[in-house]
Amino acid sequence: MELETASRQDLLGLIAALRATVAEQQATIEALQARVQELERRLGGGSPRGMPGHKAQAAPAEGAKRPRKRRAVNRARRRSPPTHRVVHALEQCPACGSGLVGGTVQRTREVLDVVPTRYRVVEQVYLARQCPLCRKRRVPPAALGATVVGRQRLGLRLVSLIATLREEGRLPYRTIQWYLRTVHGLRLSSGAIVGTCQRVARQGRAAAAQLREQVRASPRVHADETGWREAGRNGSVWTFSTPTVRYFGYGDRSKGMVDAALGPAFAGVLLSDFYAAYHHYEGVKQRCWAHLLREIHELAVAYPEDPSVQAWAAEVGAVYRQARTFPGATPAERRWRRRQYEQRLLALCQPYLAVPAAPQRRLCARIERHLAELFVFVAEPEVPADNNAAERSLRHLVMARNFSGGTRSPCGTDTKMVLASLFGTWRAQDLNPYRACRQLLIESQV
């Protein structure tokens, strides 16, 4: 019915019909409310407990409580052993004022807090004492190897704290200044903090060289590089890492950096991306499937309407997934299966190698060139299929670069590389960096 053109009689009829519908709905609501009240009465009265829409459950009978099921692992927060104890007790009764006697523990409460400690100035006094027989004056040697490095005035704890805040905490020098001044009341110049980090790097240079030797002796090494600016000039930071060792070096992006880090005697498996600086290594190489699959995915996204690209990307991914899940038991079976996967992958790429216009031709040519370096992980299960470990080891430096932009001098770069190698290794070995740094400084003086 068109309300604008309806007659008065039609409108009155519509109003009467609507009133009848409203009255019918009100009667239905009243009947439902009565039914709800009846059900609540049967359940014991009152509104049902629990979330709306949940069925009410009958209350358990008195005395029929089931014992709580014991958990296999206690998930409750464990309390720390108390270092101090404060006892709260009333001396008089709040009601009558009588003195209270005795006392039993009603409850305890754990409060965790830290106390800012002011720095200490320890004066080392050397007394000259005279021998009554030979009449010579004797002065004790300055044996402070566990307290301070050399003739500097900053103690090992303070030096280790500054280096840990700088490298592990990634704090700028001015923020370290603020922390020492605010929490410990110690005022140090920026030059003193910079010099402290350089001193730790000098003491740890021999340990960093040992880390490089451990990398060279490892059966497999992850390698990667990223950009780094020194005094406004572009360069690269290289990482060579194992599951427990991190070694970093600074230089250009040439293959010489790989040779300098690994040395001529390295004969392990080199895991890397497809950068040309790794091509000349004549040993066994495993190229990163994460990089390859990422570029294949980007190609599929760039050509969503090309069925050949979509099919090729899906088939390459299927070959990789089958290779990852291959449960070969014997070395001979794994070597045979490796050759099978190489042949299957090459068969997928050959139709596009002779087609210059094919979008996947570039990736197919890369796969053909590095075919023998893609399925090493099938024949050797201990070798990963990707180079994610190298990227994770570089993440700390990448974040520092994004904040600072790099270093300002060769000395600063050398300090950064040594500290990154030391603290990165301690991080990989799950060691406390502050304690490990202090122990390194003590051992470097022996």
Secondary structure, 3 states (H helix, E strand, C coil): CCCCCCCHHHHHHHHHHHHHHHHHHHHHHHHHHHHHHHHHHHCCCCCCCCCCCCCCCCCCCCCCCCCCCCCCCCCCCCCCCCCCCCCCCCCECCCCCCECCCCCCCCCCCCCCCCCCCCCCCCCCCCCEECCCCCCEECCCCCCCCCECCCCCCEHHHHHHHHHHHHCCCCCHHHHHHHHHHHHCCCCCHHHHHHHHHHHHHHHHHHHHHHHHHHHCCCEEEEEEEEEEECCEEEEEEEEECCCCEEEEEECCCCHHHHHHHCCCCCCEEEECCCHHHCCCCCCEEECHHHHHHHHHHHHHHCCCCHHHHHHHHHHHHHHHHHHCCCCCCHHHHHHHHHHHHHHHHHHHHHHHCCCCCCCHHHHHHHHHCHHHCCHHHHCCCCCCCCHHHHHHHHHHHHHHHHHCCECCHHHHHHHHHHHHHHHHHHHCCCCHHHHHHHHHHHCCC
